[in-house]
Amino acid sequence: MPGGNTLTEFTKRRNWPAKVVEELKDFLQILDANGRIRFVSPSILSVTGYTSEEIADKFLKDFIHDDDVGVFVAELNESIASGNPLRMFYRFKKKDDTYAIFEA
């Protein structure tokens, strides 16, 4: 699965077993500082219709509703600059061209 090393780093920093992340029902994403998707949990298929392989290494903003992209990019940049967690809601375009609301 793409992002295996990223997942290992993520789980080690939080002291979570990788199995917990793999079995999450929610859609977990790990992004790099540029907003590129480095890892997504296997539940992505049931939540969005995309496989992990289809979405890995793409920019998250490319899946976000046009009306939400500006706020998302600003909040991501603020989170990176301040070190504070990213907290927001956004509309994510699913494979069937409908949108789901996610919380980051």
N, CA, C and O atoms as a GROMACS GRO file, in nm:
protein
  416
    1MET      N    1   0.084  -0.118   0.000
    1MET     CA    2   0.000   0.000   0.000
    1MET      C    3   0.089   0.123   0.000
    1MET      O    4   0.186   0.128   0.076
    2PRO      N    5   0.059   0.224  -0.083
    2PRO     CA    6   0.137   0.345  -0.082
    2PRO      C    7   0.133   0.411   0.056
    2PRO      O    8   0.031   0.408   0.124
    3GLY      N    9   0.244   0.470   0.094
    3GLY     CA   10   0.249   0.544   0.220
    3GLY      C   11   0.282   0.459   0.341
    3GLY      O   12   0.260   0.503   0.454
    4GLY      N   13   0.334   0.339   0.320
    4GLY     CA   14   0.365   0.252   0.433
    4GLY      C   15   0.459   0.314   0.533
    4GLY      O   16   0.436   0.304   0.654
    5ASN      N   17   0.566   0.379   0.486
    5ASN     CA   18   0.660   0.445   0.577
    5ASN      C   19   0.593   0.560   0.650
    5ASN      O   20   0.619   0.582   0.768
    6THR      N   21   0.508   0.635   0.580
    6THR     CA   22   0.436   0.746   0.641
    6THR      C   23   0.346   0.694   0.752
    6THR      O   24   0.340   0.753   0.860
    7LEU      N   25   0.277   0.585   0.728
    7LEU     CA   26   0.190   0.527   0.829
    7LEU      C   27   0.270   0.484   0.950
    7LEU      O   28   0.228   0.508   1.063
    8THR      N   29   0.385   0.422   0.930
    8THR     CA   30   0.470   0.378   1.040
    8THR      C   31   0.513   0.497   1.125
    8THR      O   32   0.506   0.490   1.248
    9GLU      N   33   0.557   0.605   1.062
    9GLU     CA   34   0.597   0.726   1.136
    9GLU      C   35   0.479   0.782   1.214
    9GLU      O   36   0.493   0.818   1.331
   10PHE      N   37   0.363   0.789   1.150
   10PHE     CA   38   0.242   0.843   1.213
   10PHE      C   39   0.203   0.762   1.336
   10PHE      O   40   0.178   0.818   1.442
   11THR      N   41   0.199   0.630   1.322
   11THR     CA   42   0.157   0.546   1.434
   11THR      C   43   0.259   0.546   1.547
   11THR      O   44   0.221   0.539   1.664
   12LYS      N   45   0.387   0.553   1.514
   12LYS     CA   46   0.491   0.557   1.619
   12LYS      C   47   0.480   0.685   1.700
   12LYS      O   48   0.489   0.682   1.823
   13ARG      N   49   0.459   0.799   1.632
   13ARG     CA   50   0.451   0.927   1.702
   13ARG      C   51   0.331   0.932   1.796
   13ARG      O   52   0.336   1.001   1.897
   14ARG      N   53   0.226   0.862   1.764
   14ARG     CA   54   0.105   0.864   1.845
   14ARG      C   55   0.091   0.741   1.933
   14ARG      O   56  -0.006   0.727   2.007
   15ASN      N   57   0.189   0.651   1.923
   15ASN     CA   58   0.186   0.526   1.999
   15ASN      C   59   0.060   0.444   1.969
   15ASN      O   60   0.001   0.384   2.058
   16TRP      N   61   0.021   0.444   1.841
   16TRP     CA   62  -0.094   0.366   1.796
   16TRP      C   63  -0.044   0.245   1.720
   16TRP      O   64   0.050   0.257   1.642
   17PRO      N   65  -0.104   0.130   1.741
   17PRO     CA   66  -0.070   0.016   1.654
   17PRO      C   67  -0.124   0.041   1.513
   17PRO      O   68  -0.232   0.099   1.497
   18ALA      N   69  -0.051  -0.001   1.412
   18ALA     CA   70  -0.094   0.017   1.273
   18ALA      C   71  -0.231  -0.046   1.249
   18ALA      O   72  -0.309   0.003   1.168
   19LYS      N   73  -0.259  -0.154   1.319
   19LYS     CA   74  -0.388  -0.223   1.302
   19LYS      C   75  -0.505  -0.131   1.336
   19LYS      O   76  -0.610  -0.140   1.272
   20VAL      N   77  -0.490  -0.044   1.434
   20VAL     CA   78  -0.596   0.050   1.470
   20VAL      C   79  -0.627   0.140   1.351
   20VAL      O   80  -0.744   0.160   1.318
   21VAL      N   81  -0.525   0.193   1.288
   21VAL     CA   82  -0.543   0.282   1.174
   21VAL      C   83  -0.606   0.208   1.058
   21VAL      O   84  -0.695   0.260   0.991
   22GLU      N   85  -0.561   0.086   1.034
   22GLU     CA   86  -0.612   0.008   0.921
   22GLU      C   87  -0.760  -0.027   0.938
   22GLU      O   88  -0.830  -0.045   0.838
   23GLU      N   89  -0.807  -0.038   1.060
   23GLU     CA   90  -0.945  -0.079   1.083
   23GLU      C   91  -1.039   0.037   1.115
   23GLU      O   92  -1.156   0.015   1.146
   24LEU      N   93  -0.990   0.160   1.106
   24LEU     CA   94  -1.076   0.275   1.128
   24LEU      C   95  -1.192   0.275   1.030
   24LEU      O   96  -1.173   0.244   0.912
   25LYS      N   97  -1.308   0.308   1.077
   25LYS     CA   98  -1.424   0.323   0.988
   25LYS      C   99  -1.424   0.460   0.923
   25LYS      O  100  -1.479   0.479   0.815
   26ASP      N  101  -1.361   0.556   0.989
   26ASP     CA  102  -1.349   0.690   0.932
   26ASP      C  103  -1.237   0.692   0.830
   26ASP      O  104  -1.155   0.601   0.822
   27PHE      N  105  -1.235   0.797   0.753
   27PHE     CA  106  -1.138   0.817   0.646
   27PHE      C  107  -1.020   0.894   0.706
   27PHE      O  108  -1.029   1.014   0.729
   28LEU      N  109  -0.910   0.825   0.731
   28LEU     CA  110  -0.789   0.888   0.783
   28LEU      C  111  -0.696   0.919   0.667
   28LEU      O  112  -0.670   0.834   0.583
   29GLN      N  113  -0.648   1.042   0.664
   29GLN     CA  114  -0.553   1.083   0.560
   29GLN      C  115  -0.430   1.141   0.628
   29GLN      O  116  -0.441   1.210   0.729
   30ILE      N  117  -0.316   1.114   0.572
   30ILE     CA  118  -0.193   1.178   0.617
   30ILE      C  119  -0.142   1.257   0.497
   30ILE      O  120  -0.121   1.203   0.389
   31LEU      N  121  -0.122   1.388   0.520
   31LEU     CA  122  -0.077   1.478   0.414
   31LEU      C  123   0.065   1.522   0.441
   31LEU      O  124   0.110   1.525   0.555
   32ASP      N  125   0.137   1.557   0.334
   32ASP     CA  126   0.267   1.622   0.354
   32ASP      C  127   0.242   1.772   0.367
   32ASP      O  128   0.128   1.817   0.362
   33ALA      N  129   0.348   1.850   0.383
   33ALA     CA  130   0.336   1.994   0.405
   33ALA      C  131   0.276   2.067   0.285
   33ALA      O  132   0.230   2.180   0.299
   34ASN      N  133   0.276   2.005   0.169
   34ASN     CA  134   0.218   2.066   0.049
   34ASN      C  135   0.073   2.025   0.027
   34ASN      O  136   0.011   2.067  -0.070
   35GLY      N  137   0.019   1.944   0.116
   35GLY     CA  138  -0.119   1.900   0.102
   35GLY      C  139  -0.135   1.778   0.012
   35GLY      O  140  -0.246   1.743  -0.027
   36ARG      N  141  -0.024   1.713  -0.020
   36ARG     CA  142  -0.029   1.590  -0.101
   36ARG      C  143  -0.062   1.472  -0.009
   36ARG      O  144  -0.008   1.461   0.100
   37ILE      N  145  -0.151   1.387  -0.055
   37ILE     CA  146  -0.194   1.271   0.023
   37ILE      C  147  -0.083   1.167   0.022
   37ILE      O  148  -0.046   1.116  -0.083
   38ARG      N  149  -0.032   1.135   0.140
   38ARG     CA  150   0.075   1.036   0.153
   38ARG      C  151   0.023   0.901   0.200
   38ARG      O  152   0.084   0.798   0.173
   39PHE      N  153  -0.089   0.901   0.270
   39PHE     CA  154  -0.150   0.777   0.316
   39PHE      C  155  -0.299   0.801   0.334
   39PHE      O  156  -0.340   0.908   0.378
   40VAL      N  157  -0.380   0.701   0.302
   40VAL     CA  158  -0.522   0.701   0.335
   40VAL      C  159  -0.556   0.564   0.392
   40VAL      O  160  -0.502   0.462   0.350
   41SER      N  161  -0.647   0.563   0.487
   41SER     CA  162  -0.688   0.436   0.547
   41SER      C  163  -0.770   0.356   0.447
   41SER      O  164  -0.832   0.412   0.356
   42PRO      N  165  -0.770   0.224   0.463
   42PRO     CA  166  -0.844   0.138   0.370
   42PRO      C  167  -0.993   0.171   0.360
   42PRO      O  168  -1.057   0.138   0.260
   43SER      N  169  -1.049   0.234   0.463
   43SER     CA  170  -1.192   0.268   0.461
   43SER      C  171  -1.227   0.370   0.354
   43SER      O  172  -1.345   0.397   0.331
   44ILE      N  173  -1.126   0.427   0.288
   44ILE     CA  174  -1.153   0.526   0.185
   44ILE      C  175  -1.248   0.472   0.078
   44ILE      O  176  -1.331   0.546   0.026
   45LEU      N  177  -1.235   0.345   0.046
   45LEU     CA  178  -1.319   0.287  -0.060
   45LEU      C  179  -1.467   0.296  -0.024
   45LEU      O  180  -1.548   0.338  -0.107
   46SER      N  181  -1.503   0.257   0.097
   46SER     CA  182  -1.644   0.260   0.135
   46SER      C  183  -1.696   0.402   0.156
   46SER      O  184  -1.815   0.426   0.142
   47VAL      N  185  -1.608   0.494   0.191
   47VAL     CA  186  -1.649   0.631   0.219
   47VAL      C  187  -1.655   0.717   0.093
   47VAL      O  188  -1.744   0.801   0.080
   48THR      N  189  -1.561   0.697  -0.001
   48THR     CA  190  -1.551   0.785  -0.118
   48THR      C  191  -1.566   0.715  -0.253
   48THR      O  192  -1.594   0.779  -0.354
   49GLY      N  193  -1.547   0.584  -0.255
   49GLY     CA  194  -1.549   0.512  -0.382
   49GLY      C  195  -1.412   0.499  -0.446
   49GLY      O  196  -1.397   0.426  -0.543
   50TYR      N  197  -1.312   0.569  -0.393
   50TYR     CA  198  -1.176   0.560  -0.444
   50TYR      C  199  -1.099   0.452  -0.369
   50TYR      O  200  -1.125   0.427  -0.251
   51THR      N  201  -1.005   0.387  -0.437
   51THR     CA  202  -0.913   0.298  -0.369
   51THR      C  203  -0.796   0.381  -0.318
   51THR      O  204  -0.777   0.495  -0.360
   52SER      N  205  -0.719   0.324  -0.228
   52SER     CA  206  -0.600   0.392  -0.176
   52SER      C  207  -0.505   0.428  -0.289
   52SER      O  208  -0.446   0.536  -0.290
   53GLU      N  209  -0.491   0.338  -0.385
   53GLU     CA  210  -0.399   0.360  -0.496
   53GLU      C  211  -0.444   0.475  -0.586
   53GLU      O  212  -0.361   0.547  -0.640
   54GLU      N  213  -0.576   0.491  -0.602
   54GLU     CA  214  -0.628   0.597  -0.689
   54GLU      C  215  -0.605   0.736  -0.631
   54GLU      O  216  -0.596   0.834  -0.706
   55ILE      N  217  -0.596   0.746  -0.501
   55ILE     CA  218  -0.589   0.877  -0.438
   55ILE      C  219  -0.450   0.911  -0.383
   55ILE      O  220  -0.421   1.029  -0.360
   56ALA      N  221  -0.366   0.812  -0.363
   56ALA     CA  222  -0.231   0.836  -0.308
   56ALA      C  223  -0.152   0.925  -0.402
   56ALA      O  224  -0.161   0.914  -0.524
   57ASP      N  225  -0.074   1.013  -0.343
   57ASP     CA  226   0.015   1.107  -0.412
   57ASP      C  227  -0.058   1.216  -0.491
   57ASP      O  228   0.003   1.284  -0.573
   58LYS      N  229  -0.188   1.231  -0.466
   58LYS     CA  230  -0.263   1.341  -0.527
   58LYS      C  231  -0.276   1.451  -0.422
   58LYS      O  232  -0.260   1.426  -0.302
   59PHE      N  233  -0.306   1.572  -0.467
   59PHE     CA  234  -0.327   1.682  -0.374
   59PHE      C  235  -0.470   1.678  -0.322
   59PHE      O  236  -0.565   1.668  -0.400
   60LEU      N  237  -0.485   1.687  -0.190
   60LEU     CA  238  -0.618   1.683  -0.131
   60LEU      C  239  -0.706   1.793  -0.187
   60LEU      O  240  -0.826   1.771  -0.208
   61LYS      N  241  -0.650   1.910  -0.212
   61LYS     CA  242  -0.731   2.022  -0.260
   61LYS      C  243  -0.799   1.991  -0.393
   61LYS      O  244  -0.900   2.053  -0.426
   62ASP      N  245  -0.745   1.897  -0.469
   62ASP     CA  246  -0.805   1.860  -0.597
   62ASP      C  247  -0.936   1.782  -0.579
   62ASP      O  248  -1.011   1.764  -0.675
   63PHE      N  249  -0.963   1.737  -0.458
   63PHE     CA  250  -1.086   1.664  -0.428
   63PHE      C  251  -1.185   1.749  -0.348
   63PHE      O  252  -1.296   1.704  -0.319
   64ILE      N  253  -1.144   1.869  -0.312
   64ILE     CA  254  -1.227   1.955  -0.228
   64ILE      C  255  -1.313   2.046  -0.315
   64ILE      O  256  -1.268   2.096  -0.418
   65HIS      N  257  -1.436   2.067  -0.272
   65HIS     CA  258  -1.530   2.154  -0.344
   65HIS      C  259  -1.466   2.290  -0.368
   65HIS      O  260  -1.397   2.344  -0.282
   66ASP      N  261  -1.489   2.345  -0.488
   66ASP     CA  262  -1.428   2.474  -0.525
   66ASP      C  263  -1.454   2.583  -0.422
   66ASP      O  264  -1.366   2.665  -0.396
   67ASP      N  265  -1.572   2.586  -0.364
   67ASP     CA  266  -1.605   2.689  -0.265
   67ASP      C  267  -1.530   2.670  -0.133
   67ASP      O  268  -1.526   2.763  -0.052
   68ASP      N  269  -1.472   2.554  -0.110
   68ASP     CA  270  -1.402   2.525   0.016
   68ASP      C  271  -1.250   2.529   0.003
   68ASP      O  272  -1.179   2.530   0.104
   69VAL      N  273  -1.198   2.531  -0.120
   69VAL     CA  274  -1.053   2.520  -0.141
   69VAL      C  275  -0.977   2.635  -0.076
   69VAL      O  276  -0.876   2.611  -0.009
   70GLY      N  277  -1.022   2.758  -0.095
   70GLY     CA  278  -0.951   2.874  -0.040
   70GLY      C  279  -0.936   2.865   0.111
   70GLY      O  280  -0.828   2.888   0.165
   71VAL      N  281  -1.044   2.832   0.178
   71VAL     CA  282  -1.041   2.819   0.324
   71VAL      C  283  -0.952   2.703   0.365
   71VAL      O  284  -0.874   2.714   0.459
   72PHE      N  285  -0.963   2.591   0.293
   72PHE     CA  286  -0.880   2.474   0.325
   72PHE      C  287  -0.732   2.508   0.315
   72PHE      O  288  -0.655   2.477   0.406
   73VAL      N  289  -0.690   2.570   0.204
   73VAL     CA  290  -0.549   2.603   0.184
   73VAL      C  291  -0.501   2.700   0.291
   73VAL      O  292  -0.392   2.682   0.346
   74ALA      N  293  -0.582   2.802   0.321
   74ALA     CA  294  -0.544   2.898   0.425
   74ALA      C  295  -0.530   2.830   0.561
   74ALA      O  296  -0.435   2.856   0.634
   75GLU      N  297  -0.625   2.745   0.595
   75GLU     CA  298  -0.621   2.675   0.724
   75GLU      C  299  -0.504   2.577   0.732
   75GLU      O  300  -0.440   2.564   0.836
   76LEU      N  301  -0.476   2.507   0.621
   76LEU     CA  302  -0.362   2.415   0.618
   76LEU      C  303  -0.231   2.492   0.639
   76LEU      O  304  -0.147   2.451   0.718
   77ASN      N  305  -0.216   2.603   0.568
   77ASN     CA  306  -0.095   2.684   0.582
   77ASN      C  307  -0.081   2.738   0.724
   77ASN      O  308   0.029   2.740   0.779
   78GLU      N  309  -0.191   2.782   0.783
   78GLU     CA  310  -0.188   2.832   0.921
   78GLU      C  311  -0.151   2.720   1.018
   78GLU      O  312  -0.074   2.741   1.112
   79SER      N  313  -0.204   2.602   0.996
   79SER     CA  314  -0.173   2.488   1.081
   79SER      C  315  -0.025   2.453   1.074
   79SER      O  316   0.038   2.425   1.176
   80ILE      N  317   0.030   2.454   0.954
   80ILE     CA  318   0.172   2.424   0.936
   80ILE      C  319   0.258   2.530   1.003
   80ILE      O  320   0.355   2.498   1.072
   81ALA      N  321   0.223   2.657   0.983
   81ALA     CA  322   0.302   2.768   1.038
   81ALA      C  323   0.297   2.771   1.191
   81ALA      O  324   0.398   2.798   1.256
   82SER      N  325   0.180   2.744   1.247
   82SER     CA  326   0.163   2.756   1.392
   82SER      C  327   0.191   2.626   1.467
   82SER      O  328   0.219   2.627   1.587
   83GLY      N  329   0.182   2.514   1.396
   83GLY     CA  330   0.196   2.385   1.463
   83GLY      C  331   0.068   2.339   1.529
   83GLY      O  332   0.066   2.234   1.594
   84ASN      N  333  -0.039   2.417   1.514
   84ASN     CA  334  -0.168   2.379   1.572
   84ASN      C  335  -0.240   2.281   1.480
   84ASN      O  336  -0.220   2.282   1.358
   85PRO      N  337  -0.324   2.196   1.537
   85PRO     CA  338  -0.399   2.100   1.454
   85PRO      C  339  -0.492   2.172   1.356
   85PRO      O  340  -0.543   2.280   1.385
   86LEU      N  341  -0.512   2.111   1.242
   86LEU     CA  342  -0.606   2.162   1.143
   86LEU      C  343  -0.746   2.121   1.187
   86LEU      O  344  -0.772   2.003   1.205
   87ARG      N  345  -0.835   2.218   1.203
   87ARG     CA  346  -0.972   2.190   1.243
   87ARG      C  347  -1.067   2.262   1.148
   87ARG      O  348  -1.076   2.385   1.150
   88MET      N  349  -1.136   2.186   1.066
   88MET     CA  350  -1.233   2.246   0.974
   88MET      C  351  -1.320   2.137   0.913
   88MET      O  352  -1.289   2.018   0.923
   89PHE      N  353  -1.428   2.180   0.849
   89PHE     CA  354  -1.513   2.092   0.770
   89PHE      C  355  -1.494   2.129   0.624
   89PHE      O  356  -1.473   2.246   0.592
   90TYR      N  357  -1.501   2.030   0.537
   90TYR     CA  358  -1.491   2.057   0.393
   90TYR      C  359  -1.568   1.951   0.316
   90TYR      O  360  -1.593   1.841   0.366
   91ARG      N  361  -1.605   1.988   0.194
   91ARG     CA  362  -1.677   1.894   0.107
   91ARG      C  363  -1.576   1.824   0.017
   91ARG      O  364  -1.498   1.889  -0.053
   92PHE      N  365  -1.580   1.693   0.019
   92PHE     CA  366  -1.487   1.608  -0.057
   92PHE      C  367  -1.563   1.544  -0.172
   92PHE      O  368  -1.669   1.483  -0.153
   93LYS      N  369  -1.509   1.558  -0.293
   93LYS     CA  370  -1.575   1.502  -0.412
   93LYS      C  371  -1.549   1.352  -0.419
   93LYS      O  372  -1.434   1.308  -0.430
   94LYS      N  373  -1.656   1.276  -0.414
   94LYS     CA  374  -1.646   1.131  -0.420
   94LYS      C  375  -1.634   1.086  -0.566
   94LYS      O  376  -1.653   1.166  -0.658
   95LYS      N  377  -1.604   0.962  -0.586
   95LYS     CA  378  -1.583   0.908  -0.720
   95LYS      C  379  -1.708   0.920  -0.806
   95LYS      O  380  -1.698   0.931  -0.929
   96ASP      N  381  -1.826   0.917  -0.744
   96ASP     CA  382  -1.951   0.927  -0.820
   96ASP      C  383  -1.994   1.072  -0.845
   96ASP      O  384  -2.108   1.098  -0.884
   97ASP      N  385  -1.902   1.167  -0.821
   97ASP     CA  386  -1.924   1.311  -0.841
   97ASP      C  387  -2.020   1.375  -0.742
   97ASP      O  388  -2.065   1.488  -0.764
   98THR      N  389  -2.054   1.306  -0.634
   98THR     CA  390  -2.128   1.369  -0.526
   98THR      C  391  -2.027   1.412  -0.421
   98THR      O  392  -1.909   1.377  -0.429
   99TYR      N  393  -2.073   1.487  -0.321
   99TYR     CA  394  -1.983   1.535  -0.217
   99TYR      C  395  -2.022   1.479  -0.081
   99TYR      O  396  -2.140   1.459  -0.051
  100ALA      N  397  -1.921   1.453  -0.001
  100ALA     CA  398  -1.939   1.413   0.139
  100ALA      C  399  -1.872   1.520   0.224
  100ALA      O  400  -1.769   1.576   0.185
  101ILE      N  401  -1.928   1.548   0.338
  101ILE     CA  402  -1.869   1.647   0.429
  101ILE      C  403  -1.778   1.574   0.526
  101ILE      O  404  -1.818   1.479   0.594
  102PHE      N  405  -1.652   1.620   0.531
  102PHE     CA  406  -1.553   1.562   0.621
  102PHE      C  407  -1.504   1.668   0.718
  102PHE      O  408  -1.509   1.787   0.691
  103GLU      N  409  -1.457   1.620   0.832
  103GLU     CA  410  -1.395   1.706   0.933
  103GLU      C  411  -1.246   1.676   0.936
  103GLU      O  412  -1.205   1.560   0.937
  104ALA      N  413  -1.167   1.781   0.936
  104ALA     CA  414  -1.021   1.766   0.945
  104ALA      C  415  -0.976   1.815   1.080
  104ALA      O  416  -0.856   1.812   1.111
   0.00000   0.00000   0.00000
